[in-house]
Amino acid sequence: SGIVTNLMGMNVQDGDAYIFINKSLTGLKILHAEYGGLVIYNMKLERGAFKLPDIDTDDPATSKGIKWADLMMIVQGISPSEVHRCSRWEPKKK
């Protein structure tokens, strides 16, 4: 939560999930607030590596938002950038 608060300038209790992936792309941690406290999910791959969505390396942002469906694909070993998505209605973002 210190990284989220101090380095990212975000509030860990705002309802978002914060995803941290190690440099070798073999470990993933998800931090989010639940009723009563913070929860950390930890996944360490025995074989292979996580495939992340394409990221602009020139972007100076300290974080990048992704959809929950993309996170589920990453965890399941599916490359989000190689998936063909059918057209669907999405609510307007605030």
MOPAC internal coordinates of N, CA, C and O (Angstrom, degrees):
PM7 1SCF
backbone

  N    0.0000 0     0.00 0     0.00 0    0    0    0
  C    1.4567 1     0.00 0     0.00 0    1    0    0
  C    1.5224 1   110.47 1     0.00 0    2    1    0
  O    1.2310 1   120.29 1   154.65 1    3    2    1
  N    1.3389 1   117.05 1   -25.35 1    3    2    1
  C    1.4588 1   120.65 1   178.13 1    5    3    2
  C    1.5172 1   111.76 1   -63.71 1    6    5    3
  O    1.2310 1   119.88 1   140.76 1    7    6    5
  N    1.3281 1   117.83 1   -39.24 1    7    6    5
  C    1.4647 1   121.47 1   178.12 1    9    7    6
  C    1.5251 1   109.87 1   -64.26 1   10    9    7
  O    1.2310 1   120.52 1   135.04 1   11   10    9
  N    1.3288 1   116.62 1   -44.96 1   11   10    9
  C    1.4625 1   120.82 1  -179.58 1   13   11   10
  C    1.5228 1   110.67 1   -62.06 1   14   13   11
  O    1.2310 1   120.23 1   134.36 1   15   14   13
  N    1.3220 1   117.16 1   -45.64 1   15   14   13
  C    1.4565 1   121.75 1  -176.83 1   17   15   14
  C    1.5210 1   112.37 1   -74.78 1   18   17   15
  O    1.2310 1   120.05 1   127.24 1   19   18   17
  N    1.3253 1   117.51 1   -52.76 1   19   18   17
  C    1.4607 1   121.56 1  -171.47 1   21   19   18
  C    1.5257 1   114.73 1   -82.29 1   22   21   19
  O    1.2310 1   119.72 1   137.81 1   23   22   21
  N    1.3362 1   118.14 1   -42.19 1   23   22   21
  C    1.4614 1   120.63 1  -176.62 1   25   23   22
  C    1.5245 1   113.12 1   -90.47 1   26   25   23
  O    1.2310 1   120.70 1   142.83 1   27   26   25
  N    1.3304 1   116.27 1   -37.17 1   27   26   25
  C    1.4601 1   119.70 1  -177.31 1   29   27   26
  C    1.5264 1   112.37 1   -93.12 1   30   29   27
  O    1.2310 1   120.15 1   162.91 1   31   30   29
  N    1.3327 1   117.32 1   -17.09 1   31   30   29
  C    1.4588 1   120.61 1  -179.70 1   33   31   30
  C    1.5248 1   113.48 1    68.59 1   34   33   31
  O    1.2310 1   120.32 1  -151.01 1   35   34   33
  N    1.3211 1   116.99 1    28.99 1   35   34   33
  C    1.4710 1   122.26 1  -178.25 1   37   35   34
  C    1.5278 1   108.90 1  -112.21 1   38   37   35
  O    1.2310 1   121.19 1   -14.22 1   39   38   37
  N    1.3247 1   115.33 1   165.78 1   39   38   37
  C    1.4575 1   121.55 1   176.65 1   41   39   38
  C    1.5214 1   108.56 1  -103.09 1   42   41   39
  O    1.2310 1   120.23 1   -64.30 1   43   42   41
  N    1.3155 1   117.16 1   115.70 1   43   42   41
  C    1.4615 1   121.90 1  -176.09 1   45   43   42
  C    1.5369 1   111.86 1   -62.80 1   46   45   43
  O    1.2310 1   120.13 1   160.39 1   47   46   45
  N    1.3150 1   117.35 1   -19.61 1   47   46   45
  C    1.4692 1   120.97 1  -178.22 1   49   47   46
  C    1.5218 1   113.18 1   -95.84 1   50   49   47
  O    1.2310 1   119.97 1  -164.56 1   51   50   49
  N    1.3406 1   117.66 1    15.44 1   51   50   49
  C    1.4631 1   119.98 1  -177.78 1   53   51   50
  C    1.5262 1   113.81 1   -83.22 1   54   53   51
  O    1.2310 1   119.79 1   177.63 1   55   54   53
  N    1.3230 1   118.01 1    -2.37 1   55   54   53
  C    1.4605 1   121.13 1   176.73 1   57   55   54
  C    1.5187 1   114.13 1   104.13 1   58   57   55
  O    1.2310 1   119.81 1   168.50 1   59   58   57
  N    1.3312 1   117.96 1   -11.50 1   59   58   57
  C    1.4600 1   120.42 1   178.85 1   61   59   58
  C    1.5267 1   110.54 1   -79.24 1   62   61   59
  O    1.2310 1   120.88 1   -22.01 1   63   62   61
  N    1.3183 1   115.93 1   157.99 1   63   62   61
  C    1.4648 1   121.77 1   172.18 1   65   63   62
  C    1.5195 1   107.02 1  -101.43 1   66   65   63
  O    1.2310 1   120.02 1   -42.60 1   67   66   65
  N    1.3166 1   117.57 1   137.40 1   67   66   65
  C    1.4536 1   123.15 1  -179.52 1   69   67   66
  C    1.5160 1   108.50 1  -111.72 1   70   69   67
  O    1.2310 1   120.88 1   -54.84 1   71   70   69
  N    1.3261 1   115.91 1   125.16 1   71   70   69
  C    1.4607 1   122.25 1  -173.27 1   73   71   70
  C    1.5228 1   108.90 1  -110.41 1   74   73   71
  O    1.2310 1   120.89 1   -50.46 1   75   74   73
  N    1.3146 1   115.91 1   129.54 1   75   74   73
  C    1.4551 1   122.02 1   178.79 1   77   75   74
  C    1.5204 1   108.41 1  -122.71 1   78   77   75
  O    1.2310 1   120.65 1   -50.38 1   79   78   77
  N    1.3388 1   116.37 1   129.62 1   79   78   77
  C    1.4615 1   121.46 1  -178.65 1   81   79   78
  C    1.5249 1   108.03 1  -126.34 1   82   81   79
  O    1.2310 1   120.37 1   -45.51 1   83   82   81
  N    1.3289 1   116.90 1   134.49 1   83   82   81
  C    1.4611 1   119.55 1  -178.12 1   85   83   82
  C    1.5317 1   111.34 1   -72.42 1   86   85   83
  O    1.2310 1   121.01 1   -13.31 1   87   86   85
  N    1.3226 1   115.67 1   166.69 1   87   86   85
  C    1.4625 1   122.25 1  -174.19 1   89   87   86
  C    1.5296 1   112.62 1   -60.27 1   90   89   87
  O    1.2310 1   120.18 1   144.00 1   91   90   89
  N    1.3287 1   117.26 1   -36.00 1   91   90   89
  C    1.4634 1   120.53 1  -179.06 1   93   91   90
  C    1.5291 1   112.97 1   -81.97 1   94   93   91
  O    1.2310 1   120.06 1  -179.95 1   95   94   93
  N    1.3389 1   117.50 1     0.05 1   95   94   93
  C    1.4749 1   124.32 1   178.12 1   97   95   94
  C    1.5269 1   113.07 1    61.49 1   98   97   95
  O    1.2310 1   120.38 1  -148.59 1   99   98   97
  N    1.3350 1   116.88 1    31.41 1   99   98   97
  C    1.4608 1   120.41 1   179.38 1  101   99   98
  C    1.5273 1   112.80 1  -114.03 1  102  101   99
  O    1.2310 1   120.09 1   172.79 1  103  102  101
  N    1.3177 1   117.44 1    -7.21 1  103  102  101
  C    1.4606 1   121.66 1   179.78 1  105  103  102
  C    1.5144 1   110.71 1  -130.40 1  106  105  103
  O    1.2310 1   120.54 1   -41.62 1  107  106  105
  N    1.3210 1   116.57 1   138.38 1  107  106  105
  C    1.4545 1   122.20 1  -178.09 1  109  107  106
  C    1.5197 1   108.86 1  -136.87 1  110  109  107
  O    1.2310 1   120.53 1   -45.89 1  111  110  109
  N    1.3309 1   116.59 1   134.11 1  111  110  109
  C    1.4627 1   121.80 1   174.86 1  113  111  110
  C    1.5142 1   108.57 1  -127.62 1  114  113  111
  O    1.2310 1   120.77 1   -41.17 1  115  114  113
  N    1.3114 1   116.12 1   138.83 1  115  114  113
  C    1.4613 1   122.47 1   177.40 1  117  115  114
  C    1.5180 1   107.43 1  -119.50 1  118  117  115
  O    1.2310 1   120.77 1   -52.51 1  119  118  117
  N    1.3127 1   116.12 1   127.49 1  119  118  117
  C    1.4608 1   122.57 1   178.82 1  121  119  118
  C    1.5144 1   108.68 1  -115.60 1  122  121  119
  O    1.2310 1   120.37 1   -50.80 1  123  122  121
  N    1.3300 1   116.89 1   129.20 1  123  122  121
  C    1.4611 1   119.81 1   172.27 1  125  123  122
  C    1.5248 1   110.05 1  -155.45 1  126  125  123
  O    1.2310 1   121.73 1   -19.35 1  127  126  125
  N    1.3165 1   114.29 1   160.65 1  127  126  125
  C    1.4565 1   120.55 1  -178.54 1  129  127  126
  C    1.5254 1   109.61 1   -88.99 1  130  129  127
  O    1.2310 1   120.81 1   -47.58 1  131  130  129
  N    1.3034 1   116.06 1   132.42 1  131  130  129
  C    1.4654 1   123.92 1   173.51 1  133  131  130
  C    1.5096 1   107.41 1  -114.85 1  134  133  131
  O    1.2310 1   120.48 1    -4.44 1  135  134  133
  N    1.3063 1   116.69 1   175.56 1  135  134  133
  C    1.4651 1   119.97 1   175.00 1  137  135  134
  C    1.5225 1   108.36 1   -64.09 1  138  137  135
  O    1.2310 1   120.40 1   -60.35 1  139  138  137
  N    1.3156 1   116.85 1   119.65 1  139  138  137
  C    1.4537 1   121.14 1   177.30 1  141  139  138
  C    1.5174 1   115.15 1    99.02 1  142  141  139
  O    1.2310 1   118.98 1   167.39 1  143  142  141
  N    1.3376 1   119.55 1   -12.61 1  143  142  141
  C    1.4576 1   118.82 1   178.74 1  145  143  142
  C    1.5134 1   113.57 1   163.92 1  146  145  143
  O    1.2310 1   121.56 1     5.90 1  147  146  145
  N    1.3248 1   114.61 1  -174.10 1  147  146  145
  C    1.4565 1   121.52 1  -179.99 1  149  147  146
  C    1.5207 1   110.58 1   -89.80 1  150  149  147
  O    1.2310 1   121.07 1   -33.83 1  151  150  149
  N    1.3355 1   115.57 1   146.17 1  151  150  149
  C    1.4600 1   122.13 1   179.66 1  153  151  150
  C    1.5271 1   108.11 1  -123.21 1  154  153  151
  O    1.2310 1   120.64 1   -42.98 1  155  154  153
  N    1.3380 1   116.38 1   137.02 1  155  154  153
  C    1.4576 1   121.62 1   175.15 1  157  155  154
  C    1.5313 1   108.15 1  -120.46 1  158  157  155
  O    1.2310 1   121.19 1   -53.74 1  159  158  157
  N    1.3366 1   115.33 1   126.26 1  159  158  157
  C    1.4550 1   121.55 1   172.47 1  161  159  158
  C    1.5211 1   106.36 1  -103.67 1  162  161  159
  O    1.2310 1   120.37 1   -44.11 1  163  162  161
  N    1.3196 1   116.90 1   135.89 1  163  162  161
  C    1.4561 1   121.84 1  -176.93 1  165  163  162
  C    1.5257 1   109.07 1  -126.95 1  166  165  163
  O    1.2310 1   120.63 1   -50.92 1  167  166  165
  N    1.3427 1   116.40 1   129.08 1  167  166  165
  C    1.4639 1   120.60 1   177.31 1  169  167  166
  C    1.5178 1   108.49 1  -129.91 1  170  169  167
  O    1.2310 1   120.17 1   -56.02 1  171  170  169
  N    1.3151 1   117.28 1   123.98 1  171  170  169
  C    1.4590 1   123.57 1   178.10 1  173  171  170
  C    1.5156 1   107.36 1  -118.58 1  174  173  171
  O    1.2310 1   120.54 1   -58.96 1  175  174  173
  N    1.3278 1   116.58 1   121.04 1  175  174  173
  C    1.4609 1   120.37 1  -178.16 1  177  175  174
  C    1.5190 1   111.37 1   -77.37 1  178  177  175
  O    1.2310 1   120.46 1   -44.27 1  179  178  177
  N    1.3106 1   116.72 1   135.73 1  179  178  177
  C    1.4632 1   122.32 1   174.69 1  181  179  178
  C    1.5211 1   110.78 1   -78.68 1  182  181  179
  O    1.2310 1   121.01 1   150.98 1  183  182  181
  N    1.3497 1   115.67 1   -29.02 1  183  182  181
  C    1.4606 1   121.13 1  -178.52 1  185  183  182
  C    1.5181 1   108.35 1  -150.80 1  186  185  183
  O    1.2310 1   119.90 1   -35.22 1  187  186  185
  N    1.3173 1   117.80 1   144.78 1  187  186  185
  C    1.4585 1   122.08 1   178.10 1  189  187  186
  C    1.5230 1   112.14 1    86.20 1  190  189  187
  O    1.2310 1   121.53 1    10.64 1  191  190  189
  N    1.3261 1   114.67 1  -169.36 1  191  190  189
  C    1.4543 1   121.54 1  -179.12 1  193  191  190
  C    1.5196 1   109.16 1  -145.73 1  194  193  191
  O    1.2310 1   120.82 1   -23.86 1  195  194  193
  N    1.3150 1   116.04 1   156.14 1  195  194  193
  C    1.4575 1   120.57 1   176.10 1  197  195  194
  C    1.5234 1   109.23 1   -71.42 1  198  197  195
  O    1.2310 1   120.08 1   -40.39 1  199  198  197
  N    1.3228 1   117.45 1   139.61 1  199  198  197
  C    1.4668 1   122.97 1   176.18 1  201  199  198
  C    1.5240 1   107.04 1  -102.92 1  202  201  199
  O    1.2310 1   120.88 1   -65.28 1  203  202  201
  N    1.3309 1   115.93 1   114.72 1  203  202  201
  C    1.4599 1   120.86 1  -176.84 1  205  203  202
  C    1.5172 1   111.08 1   -92.08 1  206  205  203
  O    1.2310 1   120.61 1   -22.61 1  207  206  205
  N    1.3511 1   116.44 1   157.39 1  207  206  205
  C    1.4687 1   119.04 1   173.86 1  209  207  206
  C    1.5341 1   109.34 1   -62.64 1  210  209  207
  O    1.2310 1   120.77 1   -21.70 1  211  210  209
  N    1.3171 1   116.12 1   158.30 1  211  210  209
  C    1.4632 1   120.29 1   178.54 1  213  211  210
  C    1.5230 1   109.73 1   -61.66 1  214  213  211
  O    1.2310 1   120.85 1   -46.49 1  215  214  213
  N    1.3351 1   115.98 1   133.51 1  215  214  213
  C    1.4578 1   122.29 1  -178.25 1  217  215  214
  C    1.5227 1   108.30 1  -124.88 1  218  217  215
  O    1.2310 1   120.35 1   -46.16 1  219  218  217
  N    1.3265 1   116.94 1   133.84 1  219  218  217
  C    1.4586 1   122.40 1   177.11 1  221  219  218
  C    1.5249 1   108.45 1   -71.99 1  222  221  219
  O    1.2310 1   120.05 1   -67.52 1  223  222  221
  N    1.3202 1   117.51 1   112.48 1  223  222  221
  C    1.4675 1   121.03 1  -176.51 1  225  223  222
  C    1.5289 1   112.58 1   -70.41 1  226  225  223
  O    1.2310 1   119.91 1   163.48 1  227  226  225
  N    1.3285 1   117.77 1   -16.52 1  227  226  225
  C    1.4682 1   121.31 1   177.65 1  229  227  226
  C    1.5252 1   112.30 1   -86.17 1  230  229  227
  O    1.2310 1   120.17 1   171.91 1  231  230  229
  N    1.3266 1   117.28 1    -8.09 1  231  230  229
  C    1.4662 1   121.74 1  -179.30 1  233  231  230
  C    1.5289 1   109.33 1   -74.71 1  234  233  231
  O    1.2310 1   119.49 1   -58.12 1  235  234  233
  N    1.3471 1   118.57 1   121.88 1  235  234  233
  C    1.4671 1   120.85 1  -177.53 1  237  235  234
  C    1.5337 1   114.07 1   -80.52 1  238  237  235
  O    1.2310 1   119.82 1  -179.34 1  239  238  237
  N    1.3213 1   117.96 1     0.66 1  239  238  237
  C    1.4688 1   121.08 1  -177.74 1  241  239  238
  C    1.5233 1   111.17 1   -60.40 1  242  241  239
  O    1.2310 1   120.81 1   -36.51 1  243  242  241
  N    1.3474 1   116.05 1   143.49 1  243  242  241
  C    1.4642 1   120.89 1   179.26 1  245  243  242
  C    1.5159 1   112.43 1   -85.76 1  246  245  243
  O    1.2310 1   120.48 1   170.73 1  247  246  245
  N    1.3335 1   116.69 1    -9.27 1  247  246  245
  C    1.4589 1   119.47 1   179.17 1  249  247  246
  C    1.5242 1   109.44 1  -147.73 1  250  249  247
  O    1.2310 1   121.14 1   -16.18 1  251  250  249
  N    1.3281 1   115.43 1   163.82 1  251  250  249
  C    1.4561 1   122.08 1   178.92 1  253  251  250
  C    1.5106 1   108.75 1  -140.06 1  254  253  251
  O    1.2310 1   120.31 1   -49.26 1  255  254  253
  N    1.3030 1   117.01 1   130.74 1  255  254  253
  C    1.4567 1   121.30 1   178.09 1  257  255  254
  C    1.5185 1   111.16 1   -82.49 1  258  257  255
  O    1.2310 1   120.85 1   -38.35 1  259  258  257
  N    1.3321 1   115.97 1   141.65 1  259  258  257
  C    1.4640 1   120.65 1   173.91 1  261  259  258
  C    1.5186 1   108.56 1  -134.78 1  262  261  259
  O    1.2310 1   120.82 1   -18.55 1  263  262  261
  N    1.3064 1   116.03 1   161.45 1  263  262  261
  C    1.4653 1   121.42 1   178.20 1  265  263  262
  C    1.5321 1   109.25 1   -79.32 1  266  265  263
  O    1.2310 1   121.33 1   -27.08 1  267  266  265
  N    1.3222 1   115.06 1   152.92 1  267  266  265
  C    1.4626 1   121.00 1   178.86 1  269  267  266
  C    1.5307 1   110.37 1   -58.36 1  270  269  267
  O    1.2310 1   120.09 1   140.63 1  271  270  269
  N    1.3275 1   117.44 1   -39.37 1  271  270  269
  C    1.4634 1   121.18 1   179.68 1  273  271  270
  C    1.5288 1   110.89 1   -61.45 1  274  273  271
  O    1.2310 1   120.29 1   142.01 1  275  274  273
  N    1.3464 1   117.05 1   -37.99 1  275  274  273
  C    1.4598 1   120.08 1   177.80 1  277  275  274
  C    1.5261 1   111.17 1   -66.21 1  278  277  275
  O    1.2310 1   120.26 1   139.95 1  279  278  277
  N    1.3263 1   117.11 1   -40.05 1  279  278  277
  C    1.4608 1   120.48 1   177.06 1  281  279  278
  C    1.5284 1   110.37 1   -61.31 1  282  281  279
  O    1.2310 1   120.05 1   137.56 1  283  282  281
  N    1.3181 1   117.51 1   -42.44 1  283  282  281
  C    1.4619 1   120.81 1   179.63 1  285  283  282
  C    1.5284 1   110.86 1   -63.60 1  286  285  283
  O    1.2310 1   120.30 1   142.33 1  287  286  285
  N    1.3344 1   117.04 1   -37.67 1  287  286  285
  C    1.4657 1   119.31 1   177.24 1  289  287  286
  C    1.5261 1   110.95 1   -66.19 1  290  289  287
  O    1.2310 1   120.26 1   138.07 1  291  290  289
  N    1.3403 1   117.10 1   -41.93 1  291  290  289
  C    1.4680 1   120.91 1   178.72 1  293  291  290
  C    1.5209 1   110.29 1   -58.95 1  294  293  291
  O    1.2310 1   120.36 1   134.29 1  295  294  293
  N    1.3191 1   116.91 1   -45.71 1  295  294  293
  C    1.4704 1   121.92 1  -179.28 1  297  295  294
  C    1.5322 1   110.71 1   -64.23 1  298  297  295
  O    1.2310 1   120.18 1   144.89 1  299  298  297
  N    1.3356 1   117.26 1   -35.11 1  299  298  297
  C    1.4592 1   121.32 1  -177.54 1  301  299  298
  C    1.5277 1   113.23 1   -85.96 1  302  301  299
  O    1.2310 1   120.34 1   178.98 1  303  302  301
  N    1.3442 1   116.95 1    -1.02 1  303  302  301
  C    1.4571 1   119.69 1   177.41 1  305  303  302
  C    1.5118 1   114.48 1    87.44 1  306  305  303
  O    1.2310 1   119.91 1  -160.18 1  307  306  305
  N    1.3146 1   117.77 1    19.82 1  307  306  305
  C    1.4617 1   122.45 1   178.89 1  309  307  306
  C    1.5254 1   108.00 1  -103.22 1  310  309  307
  O    1.2310 1   120.18 1   -44.29 1  311  310  309
  N    1.3227 1   117.25 1   135.71 1  311  310  309
  C    1.4612 1   121.58 1   179.87 1  313  311  310
  C    1.5304 1   109.44 1   -81.38 1  314  313  311
  O    1.2310 1   119.45 1   -69.06 1  315  314  313
  N    1.3410 1   118.66 1   110.94 1  315  314  313
  C    1.4696 1   120.69 1  -179.14 1  317  315  314
  C    1.5251 1   113.29 1   -59.33 1  318  317  315
  O    1.2310 1   119.57 1   149.13 1  319  318  317
  N    1.3283 1   118.43 1   -30.87 1  319  318  317
  C    1.4661 1   120.56 1  -177.83 1  321  319  318
  C    1.5327 1   112.11 1   -75.27 1  322  321  319
  O    1.2310 1   119.77 1   164.74 1  323  322  321
  N    1.3201 1   118.05 1   -15.26 1  323  322  321
  C    1.4637 1   121.10 1  -179.36 1  325  323  322
  C    1.5241 1   113.19 1  -102.96 1  326  325  323
  O    1.2310 1   120.45 1  -176.35 1  327  326  325
  N    1.3154 1   116.74 1     3.65 1  327  326  325
  C    1.4607 1   121.39 1  -178.50 1  329  327  326
  C    1.5263 1   109.64 1   -89.62 1  330  329  327
  O    1.2310 1   120.26 1   -45.62 1  331  330  329
  N    1.3208 1   117.10 1   134.38 1  331  330  329
  C    1.4650 1   121.59 1   174.18 1  333  331  330
  C    1.5185 1   107.87 1   -88.91 1  334  333  331
  O    1.2310 1   120.56 1   -57.13 1  335  334  333
  N    1.3250 1   116.53 1   122.87 1  335  334  333
  C    1.4596 1   121.71 1  -178.92 1  337  335  334
  C    1.5206 1   110.51 1  -102.67 1  338  337  335
  O    1.2310 1   120.75 1   -46.48 1  339  338  337
  N    1.3102 1   116.18 1   133.52 1  339  338  337
  C    1.4587 1   121.23 1   174.19 1  341  339  338
  C    1.5280 1   109.08 1   -79.37 1  342  341  339
  O    1.2310 1   120.91 1   -26.33 1  343  342  341
  N    1.3127 1   115.87 1   153.67 1  343  342  341
  C    1.4553 1   121.15 1  -179.31 1  345  343  342
  C    1.5288 1   110.39 1   -65.87 1  346  345  343
  O    1.2310 1   120.70 1   -47.76 1  347  346  345
  N    1.3215 1   116.27 1   132.24 1  347  346  345
  C    1.4605 1   122.52 1   178.48 1  349  347  346
  C    1.5178 1   109.31 1  -141.81 1  350  349  347
  O    1.2310 1   120.63 1   -26.89 1  351  350  349
  N    1.3281 1   116.41 1   153.11 1  351  350  349
  C    1.4560 1   121.61 1   174.27 1  353  351  350
  C    1.5237 1   108.62 1   -72.91 1  354  353  351
  O    1.2310 1   120.69 1   -40.91 1  355  354  353
  N    1.3151 1   116.29 1   139.09 1  355  354  353
  C    1.4668 1   121.60 1   174.73 1  357  355  354
  C    1.5142 1   108.87 1  -130.03 1  358  357  355
  O    1.2310 1   120.33 1   -39.16 1  359  358  357
  N    1.3255 1   116.97 1   140.84 1  359  358  357
  C    1.4707 1   119.81 1   178.27 1  361  359  358
  C    1.5213 1   110.04 1   -64.69 1  362  361  359
  O    1.2310 1   120.90 1   -28.32 1  363  362  361
  N    1.3389 1   115.89 1   151.68 1  363  362  361
  C    1.4624 1   120.84 1   178.19 1  365  363  362
  C    1.5163 1   109.27 1   -68.35 1  366  365  363
  O    1.2310 1   121.46 1   -38.51 1  367  366  365
  N    1.3346 1   114.81 1   141.49 1  367  366  365
  C    1.4664 1   120.17 1   178.44 1  369  367  366
  C    1.5176 1   109.18 1   -83.08 1  370  369  367
  O    1.2310 1   120.77 1   -35.97 1  371  370  369
  N    1.3266 1   116.14 1   144.03 1  371  370  369
  C    1.4618 1   121.53 1  -179.44 1  373  371  370
  C    1.5011 1   111.54 1   -80.74 1  374  373  371
  O    1.2310 1   120.10 1   180.00 1  375  374  373

